[in-house]
Amino acid sequence: MSLDKIQNRDITKALDIIVARGAPIHANRVLSTIKQACNYGMSQGSLQKNPASNIRSRDIGGLEKPRERFLTMDESWKIF
C-alpha cells in the first residue's frame, strides 16, 4: 500500500489491535509516532495530508493518569 492510500481507519484498526492485546498506553505512544512520521512525510512532500491528525489518543488508548510515585530520600541517595 502506498503512503497516499493510508486512511485514518487503517491506523485506528492497527491501534485497536494493540489495545486488544492489553497495551492501551503503548497504543497512544504508537499513535504519537505515526503522527510524527506523517508530519515528516508531509514536510518532505511524500504525503499531501496526515491521515492520523484527527485521531485522538483518548479515543484509542484512553487518557493517561499521572503517577503519584516519587523517590524517597533513601532511594535517591542510592542513585549517587
C-alpha positions in Angstrom: 0.0 0.0 0.0 1.4 3.4 -0.9 1.6 6.2 1.7 -1.1 8.3 0.0 -3.6 5.4 0.3 -3.4 5.1 4.1 -6.5 6.4 5.7 -7.3 7.1 9.4 -9.5 3.9 9.6 -6.4 1.9 8.7 -4.5 3.5 11.5 -7.3 3.0 14.0 -7.7 -0.7 13.1 -3.9 -1.2 13.8 -4.1 0.7 17.1 -7.2 -1.3 18.1 -5.1 -4.5 17.8 -2.6 -3.1 20.2 -5.3 -2.1 22.7 -6.9 -5.5 22.4 -3.5 -7.0 23.5 -3.9 -5.1 26.7 -1.5 -2.2 25.9 -3.6 1.0 25.6 -0.7 3.3 26.7 1.5 1.7 24.1 -1.2 2.4 21.5 -1.0 6.1 22.5 2.7 6.1 22.0 2.4 4.4 18.6 -0.2 6.9 17.5 2.2 9.8 18.5 5.0 8.2 16.5 2.7 7.7 13.5 1.6 11.4 13.7 5.3 12.5 13.8 6.2 10.3 10.9 3.3 11.5 8.8 4.2 15.1 9.6 7.7 14.4 8.4 6.3 12.9 5.2 4.3 16.0 4.6 7.3 18.2 5.2 9.3 16.1 2.6 6.5 16.1 0.1 5.8 12.4 0.3 2.3 12.9 1.8 -0.4 15.5 1.0 -2.1 15.1 4.3 -1.6 13.5 7.7 -4.1 10.6 8.0 -3.5 10.4 11.8 -4.1 14.1 12.5 -7.7 13.8 13.6 -7.2 10.6 15.7 -7.1 11.5 19.4 -5.2 9.3 21.9 -8.2 9.5 24.3 -10.3 7.7 21.7 -7.6 5.0 21.2 -5.9 4.1 24.5 -7.7 6.5 26.8 -6.5 9.3 29.0 -3.3 8.5 30.9 -3.3 9.3 34.6 -0.2 10.9 36.1 1.6 8.7 38.5 1.9 9.6 42.2 5.2 7.8 42.8 8.3 9.6 43.8 11.7 8.6 45.2 12.2 8.6 49.0 15.4 10.2 50.3 16.9 6.7 50.8 16.2 5.8 47.2 17.5 9.0 45.8 20.8 8.5 47.7 21.2 5.1 46.1 21.4 6.7 42.7 24.6 8.6 43.7 
